[in-house]
Amino acid sequence: METRHRRVNRRDCENCETDARAFVDEIKVRILVEGDLDEEQVERVRYIAGRCPVTRTLEAKPTILHEVEVVG
């Protein structure tokens, strides 16, 4: 599996919803499968990949909290 991240200008993004932000984060996941899969099997792999916990968390637009604890 390969992943890539880039910031894309909203007007150059094919699958982006319209909102006030000028840029969006685009994460591309490329799944490499060795073997002979028919189109139905490829679609099943794509479906399963879209339901993984990491994908679902990122799609939910989580709130990120940074906590700094100084000890010592």
Contact map, one row per residue, 1 for C-alpha under 8 A:
111000000000000000000000000011110000000000000000000000000000000000000000
111100000000000000000000000011110000000000000000000000000000000000000000
111110000000000000000000001111000000000000000000000000000000000000000000
011111000000000000000000001110000000000000000000000000000000000000000000
001111100000000000000000111100000000000000000000000000000000000000000000
000111110000000000000000111000000000000000000000000000000000000000000000
000011111000000000000011110000000000000000000000000000000000000000000000
000001111101100000000011110000000000000000000000000000000000000000000000
000000111111100000000111000000000000000000000000000000000000000000000000
000000011111100101001111000000000000000000000000000000000000000000000000
000000001111110000000100000000000000000000000000000000000000000000000000
000000011111110000000000000000000000000000000000000000000000000000000000
000000011111111100000000000000000000000000000000000000000000000000000000
000000000011111100000000000000000000000000000000000000000000000000000000
000000000000111110000000000000000000000000000000000000000000000000000000
000000000100111111000000000000000000000000000000000000000000000000000000
000000000000001111100000000000000000000000000000000000000000000000000000
000000000100000111110000000000000000000000000000000000000000000000000000
000000000000000011111000000000000000000000000000000000000000000000000000
000000000000000001111100000000000000000000000000000000000000000000000000
000000000100000000111111000000000000000000000000000000000000000000000000
000000001110000000011111000000000000000000000000000000000000000000000000
000000111100000000001111100000000000000000000000000000000000000000000000
000000111100000000001111110000000000000000000000000000000000000000000000
000011110000000000000011111000000000000000000000000000000000000000000000
000011110000000000000001111100000000000000000000000000000000000000000000
001111000000000000000000111110000000000000000000000000000000000000000000
001110000000000000000000011111000000000000000000000000000000000000000000
111100000000000000000000001111100000000000000000000000000000000000000000
111000000000000000000000000111110000000000000000000000000000000000000000
110000000000000000000000000011111000000000000000000000000000000000000000
110000000000000000000000000001111100000000000000000000000000000000000000
000000000000000000000000000000111110000000000000000000000000000000000000
000000000000000000000000000000011111000000000000000000000000000000000000
000000000000000000000000000000001111100000000000000000000000000000000000
000000000000000000000000000000000111110000000000000000000000000000000000
000000000000000000000000000000000011111111000000000000000000000000000000
000000000000000000000000000000000001111111000000000000000000000000000000
000000000000000000000000000000000000111111100000000000000000000000000000
000000000000000000000000000000000000111111110000000000000000000000000000
000000000000000000000000000000000000111111111000000000000000000000000000
000000000000000000000000000000000000111111111100000000000000000000000000
000000000000000000000000000000000000001111111110000000000000000000000000
000000000000000000000000000000000000000111111111000000000000000000000000
000000000000000000000000000000000000000011111111100000000000000000000000
000000000000000000000000000000000000000001111111110000000000000000000000
000000000000000000000000000000000000000000111111111000000000000000000000
000000000000000000000000000000000000000000011111111100000000000000000000
000000000000000000000000000000000000000000001111111100100000000000000000
000000000000000000000000000000000000000000000111111100110000000000000000
000000000000000000000000000000000000000000000011111110110000000000000000
000000000000000000000000000000000000000000000001111111110000000000000000
000000000000000000000000000000000000000000000000001111111000000000000000
000000000000000000000000000000000000000000000000000111111100000000000000
000000000000000000000000000000000000000000000000111111111110000000000000
000000000000000000000000000000000000000000000000011111111111000000000000
000000000000000000000000000000000000000000000000000011111111110000000000
000000000000000000000000000000000000000000000000000001111111110000000000
000000000000000000000000000000000000000000000000000000111111110000000000
000000000000000000000000000000000000000000000000000000011111110000000000
000000000000000000000000000000000000000000000000000000001111111000000000
000000000000000000000000000000000000000000000000000000001111111100000000
000000000000000000000000000000000000000000000000000000000000111110000000
000000000000000000000000000000000000000000000000000000000000011111000000
000000000000000000000000000000000000000000000000000000000000001111100000
000000000000000000000000000000000000000000000000000000000000000111110000
000000000000000000000000000000000000000000000000000000000000000011111000
000000000000000000000000000000000000000000000000000000000000000001111100
000000000000000000000000000000000000000000000000000000000000000000111110
000000000000000000000000000000000000000000000000000000000000000000011111
000000000000000000000000000000000000000000000000000000000000000000001111
000000000000000000000000000000000000000000000000000000000000000000000111
